[in-house]
């Protein structure tokens, strides 16, 4: 069997086979409850995600990248880097007909799935800019990474029982492109009250 090198068990193998398009992967992840484990931060593998049935953005991105790889795509991550007082967001990249899209796990009404309609990574990353604000309306997206190819790390991360912090750190340390200069930051308009209200809509409650 040509997928044995992923070392998936029978249930994992059947699930990966079914999730044969980015849309199906995104739909599956929508049904996985959000990971609220703030007392003990986690960064789990695709196998552990399935065992625990919960995930936050980078855990879901690992899973999506693994399934995409299973179906012949490159396992690529994109790190959206925020200011120090906000959280980064990580998505899995895919490409169709030469255009880029993204699979994204979030509990909010924004920073979600992107259709494969973007000509390059900058276009896709910038599609998140106006959504990326905090509860006070401050727009916090500052940089985006180059596509980070998980294939160079081998395949053991897919079924690891240990947290994948070393991958998260490598992604954070990888080359990033800044999207703002100082004069741009000073002139940013805050999100308005309607945008802030929309941004607080959540899919899963604690």
Secondary structure, DSSP 8 states (H G I E B T S, - for coil): -TTGGG---HHHHHHHHH--SHHHHHHHHHTSEE----SS-----HHHHHHHTEE-HHHHHHHHHHHHHHTTS--EEEEEEE-TTS--EEEEEEEETTEEEEE---SBSSS--EEEEESSHHHHHHTTGGG-B-TT--B-EEEEE--EEGGGG-SGGGS-SS--HHHHHHHHHS-EEE---HHHHHT-----HHHHHHHT-BSS--
